[in-house]
Amino acid sequence: MSLSPDEVRFLRTCEIPSDRELSARSAIEDAEFFRRAFGKFGRAAFELAKARSAHKLPDSWLMCHESMQQATPPAVAQVRARRIARLFPDALVHDVTCSIGTEAHACVEEKLNYYGSDLDLSRILMAQHNVSAPFHIADALQPAMRADIVIADPARRAKGRRIFKPEDLLPPLPDLINAHPQALLAIKCAPGIDFSEWDGLVSVVSTTTGVKEACLYSGALSEGHRREAVMITNSGVDTVTDALPDDVGAGEPGKYILDPDGAVVRAGLVRHYAHREGLWMLDERIAYLTGDEIPLGRSGFEYIETVPMKKLKAALKAHDAGTIEILVRGVDCDPDTLRKKLALKGKTPMTVVLTRIGTQGVALVCRAREFRHAAVSEVAG
């Protein structure tokens, strides 16, 4: 639930306990504690404590659950701010949907000339508490100032459902573009939207927890590219672009089977990534890769054998398989249903990759997932 402006003003003046359990089991007790401690602002204090307990943003920030969930992960915002600072260090950057300030924090860290605005007064008040930067009430479609670069994050959900059409975003993507004809744009969108008509760069970004966004960059922010995958891990930032060659074919399985990062798959850069890493495809239409080494900072599965799907149970039993990780791409199969059907009782953890090679659905039997930890801070390509 969102916070009202009065609730935000109150929360800016008090300390919120951080030692409560805040679990489903303690919800009634916690709610009563905050009601007694903060009176009519007890609900707001409870909301803030729960949002902070997710540890997605700095513990000192003001936020509600909704704004915390919607906020761009700090590491993702940092990648964007560093791109802008590298290309246009003196530009005036206007974040027209600033919310509680995650983009602002990244831009300030990079010493960019930043200005934030939003239609929601509560979000503005929270942003003013969270980041030392100028924030004002304004409509993203009616800019109150002319900026060199505009950052925008139109809402990607409506009535609890994901939005898949650019014209259905809030505000609509075409309207947002038309409202800022002179500015370079960095517009955050859901990765599943069709971006085939976008003339600039589509940069798909992932963290260790999955794909987070597709950012549309225009003009010189594109750096001459059309597609880019940015993978953020504990080891650093790895970038793959369509400037890399993509002359990779398909062949027999190598020592390892690899499932490319979601950013690489969503950006359509599987072949480019494979070329860079010395890998090849199992099937030219399916986004699984194979090779003799696991790329730095990635995971893979040591390949054992390929079997028809109807013989999978017997093959796994022969390997004394117990717990299994199941990956599916290119065939119709529900992993949970299959796992129950297999009813394995062995002791060896294994992996099964269900896919299509040519016209046949097959099962690739592999050892358990293993990681090859990177020793570098950043890889760019």
Buried (B, 14 or more C-beta within 10 A) or exposed (E): EBBBBEBBBBBEEEEBEEEBEBEEEEEEEBEEBBBEBBEEBBBBBBBBBBBBBEEBBEEEBBBBBBBBEBBBBBBBBBBBBBBBBEBBEEBBBBBBBBBBBBBBBBBBBBEBBBBBBBBBEBBBBBBBBBBEBEBEEBEBBEBEEEBBBBBBBBEBEEEEEEBEEBEBBBBBBEBBBEBBEEBBBBBBBBBEBEBEEBEBBBBBBBBEEEBBBBBBBBEEBBBEBBBBBBBBBEBBBBBBBBEBEBEBEBEEBBEBBBBBBBBBBBBBBBBBBBBBBEBBBBBEEBBBBBBEBBBBBBBBBBBBEBBEBEEBBEBBBEBEBEEBBBBBBBBEBEBEEBBEEBEBEBEBEBBBBBBBBEEEBBBBBBBBBEEBEBEEEEBEB
